[in-house]
Amino acid sequence: MKKENCDFPEALKILAERAGIQLKPITPQEQAAQEEYDHLRALLEDAVTFYRHHLLNTPAGKPILDYLQTKRHLSLETIEAFGLGYAPHSWDAGLKHFKSKGYIEKDLLEAGLLSEHSEEGEQKRLYDRFRHRIMIPIRDERGRMAGFGARIVNPEDQPKFLNSPQTPVFDKGRLFYGLDRARKAIRASEQAVIVEGYLDVIALHQGGFANVVSPMGTALTEHQLYLIKRFAKSIVLALDPDAAGDKATLRGLQIARQTLDRQAEPAFDARGLLSFEARLQADIRVTTLPAGLDPDEVVNRDPAEWQRILENAKPIVIHVMETLAAGRNLDDPKLKNEVAAQVLPLIEDVPSPIERDTYRQRLARLLKVDERALLISARPRSTGRSKREDLHPARAEGAKSEPGAGMPAPAGAPAVIVPGSAAAPLEMHCLGVLLRRPDLIYRADRVMQEEKLSRLGADDFSHADQQAVFQLVYASLNQTDAEPLDYVLNRLPADLVEFADQILARTQRLDPNEERVLEDLLRALLDLRRRNLRQSIDYLRYLMEESQQQENARAAIHEYGQAIRQNLKTLETLDRAIGRYTNRSGI
């Protein structure tokens, strides 16, 4: 308003045009939805009070309070500040309490406070979702209630942690626990530290380290990293030795547990993190904790030790390099080759040539080999489109591309790079269908063109391995020497054979009806494109926010706005097509 000397409505209109957002009055339906969200948040605030009362003021809560104070070393002030509570050991204590306050069962179900169960032929039974558990309120970055994390009291109970289910106000892929309290400290320190556990966050805040957050027990998502990048460019992953050590893998993007609703092996993916680091222009580092210790145990033992652990955090490639080499006989040539085979692809994924050269030199010193041997071993960097490929403007309406090839971005367009980790099952399903029925590529292309969408291409898949398989599938259609599947399998690089086996295992039992297989493939491809497009739009908006904080960025802001508008049009086209393939009878 000050810069353009305009009133609020005019300023809003200017900003909406830059962001590619169409201003429209709030509809009665949207107003009703907003009121419903407010109603659910008010119910969740009442739940915080209910659980807090049972922790602080009931005989059943006293041993839980003692546990938090004596075993977890949390002060009463910290317990109250974070709103910790206790869910009674009862199937319906919460149900009765909230109904007595005028809430209806539908509200309690929508807020995730109730679960329902029914046997065949029996009426549905409602019961408290959280029973005999330590209750941890989860708020969004603005401090609004969203849901709960619940930890067991009885070691025999399962699962150890239980989150609120997906609700209109709780999406665990879009939240960081503790961010509402950590925002100020993260900005001040210019560093965000990510740990695994809720109680770890609380203990570290109590110990004076307020720049700490935790994901919702899931793999880190694209949205979470965009969110944390708004507050700091430096991100440290504080992982336990199992998560980032002996069990280190280079596949998937799974930094924390798959879910707190079931136990799973933690996994650490360096490649996914490297792509995030490049895309977000962030400094992502990794540090591991002393064996057998959680962050809360470290900070309670010696706060200075926690500070030293953070200061010793290493870049992703160095962390993997040293982890793979630790405790192994690197005089053994085969072990040297094994370590190099895992580290070199990571180095090749680093966008900076100076950093790549530095990492190669360090690996050569670690393995005591000539650096030239590593250069020969390294796979050549692709000169075409790869897993860091540009999705701008993602699949413009009616755009055409060469079959099997990516669509180049227009000159001067901002690069938008979106990972496909969240959509990996969809991508593998599509590839599995195409491996078994490559002729469906032609039929899918015709449908896409009828819907004013671009034909299938390698850029429908997010990683180089998936793109390589698709390109071989496409090439198999243009030869007559072998069956298409044999052609693909005989030409796969050795390091992709296992990957192809995994893809084929997903599609062993295709429907014998070809039309249903085609429709299934189209639904999956359209859904995949929609996911990628939405991520692309989110990222463009993030880039626009970044540019608005810089001087002389008007041209970039304009380009981002144009790209967003174009992508939104394509999204409308995709949604119409998806509607046609999800609303057919008999499907």
Beta strands, then each sheet from edge to edge (+ up, - down):
strand 1: 85-87
strand 2: 114-117
strand 3: 125-128
strand 4: 133-139
strand 5: 145-152
strand 6: 161-163
strand 7: 176-177
strand 8: 191-194
strand 9: 212-215
strand 10: 234-239
strand 11: 283-288
strand 12: 314-315
sheet 1: 1+ 4- 5+ 6-
sheet 2: 2+ 3-
sheet 3: 7+ 9- 8- 10- 11- 12+
end
